[in-house]
């Protein structure tokens, strides 16, 4: 049953991604779509209102600058809403304003699709903050990632072109034609399964023993839909998708996990269509699925193995600590794989209660660069940087000039790819090193030893990957609120910008005809080599750090004799 559930999730995600990729090709190529008659007038009205010429193309640097400007404007607006929510409407619980540090962290978090939360939404954020602030940033940040992903694809698809498209057009179309329709459909499905969608104050109830409890409400379904479809993951409530309100049953759990993967899974297929080589897109998604399946199997095995100290007490079975009983170990292990293999990070369990190997799997999934399946758009362009490095290594092995899809990969392209690949682990490891030597970095850890180190390593890995999942043992303070915010921005744009530069450089090159000696990038050999490069790069970079955290914890857990 465990593997059947995983197979259903994988199959549904890919089955939904196939028509979505065909639809997105029409959207971003400017071809008519079923929604064009309805949305085209709205789209053109936005261009006229903002003074945008939809026919004007941008080079990669202007495209990147437009993405940065949009992010910073959105960050400022969200910061203002969070700092003034007490005086604004739609605050029936009369929540106080966010502190400056918390507002800064939250604003940058949601504007980079990270959705890292140092607060519980049901106890801190008003309905207005949840909707016009957090939910809007989920739309905007997701659209920026989709636009950047499409621009990178154009760089691989075009020849002798110095432009990658128009950011404003791609941004608006990602919003109107992709994220809004998918969010409406997902939101309606979640409402049908029982997720609340209202503006009522929380209900206060008591049981027969007199225990008082607040039952949360609010516009949950609409926010959950875009947080998943947009690759964001922020929870309306602190318990995230383990909450019965936010995730009532098995059907809602299925819908939410498919929603997390559907857009990232569509991107490699979209890539194949836009570069006019569908086999190349199939190769990329095959590599993603293979790595995701290996991680899912490892996580399930680890969590089903359980804890030897619990077994010594005569309690058999898997590791149920921190698991929602409605989903159990199988549902939680599958959620771990889906969430950590995406940019979403939403979870139906507590990460801090994973077995050491389970936590290691979640860490490794992100340490690979969030390329399986990654965030909306960002997962694909992250994988494409590894594809460029793979053909470069293959070219060195056979003594030929490396090519990818008929384009020669020369020194400039390799430099851009290496910058994008190396900046990600660099900002993580530097931030972790600073945190563990500063008193402020150790002040809010609830655990010492390897598990405490894992909490710090996981935090900076998650925010750099714009994933947002977290070990609950790391408490907030000013140091972490500022440090994680800065790493979020680095993980988002210090990877996106060199990748756009790579795409801009490739877009200027001609496409050469494939010859008999060309190393093909659309077959099983390339898939295996690509997986090896991704895994070895992540292992060589992070293995020393992982050895100090989850690997050391696993060894201690199984070697230390159980307590009597």
Secondary structure, DSSP 8 states (H G I E B T S, - for coil): -HHHHHHHHHHHHHHHHHHHHHHHHHHHHT---TTHHHHHHHHHHHHHHHT--TT----HHHHHHHHHHHHHHHHHHHHHHHHHGGGSSS-TT------HHHHHHHHHHHHTT----SS-HHHH--HHIIIIIIIHHHHHHHHHHHHHHHHHHHHHH-SS------HHHHHHHIIIIIIHHHHHHHHHHHHHHT--------EEEE-TT--EEEE--SSHHHHHHHHHHTT----SSTTGGGSTTTS-SHHHHHHHHHHHHHHHHHHHHHHHHHTT-HHHHHHHHHHHHHHHHHHHHHHHHHHHH--HHHHTTT--SS--TTB-TTTHHHHHHHHHHHHHTBS----SB-GGGS-HHHHHHHHHHHHTTS-SSBSTTHHHHHHHHHHHHHHHHHHHHHTS--EETTEE--HHHHHHHHHHHHHHHHHHHHHHHHHHHSHHHHHTBS--HHHHHHHHHHHHHHHHTT-----TTB---HHHHHHHHHHHHHHHHHHHHHHHHHHHHHHTS------TT---SSSHHHHHHHHHHHHHHHHHHHHHHHIIIIIHHHHHHHHS----
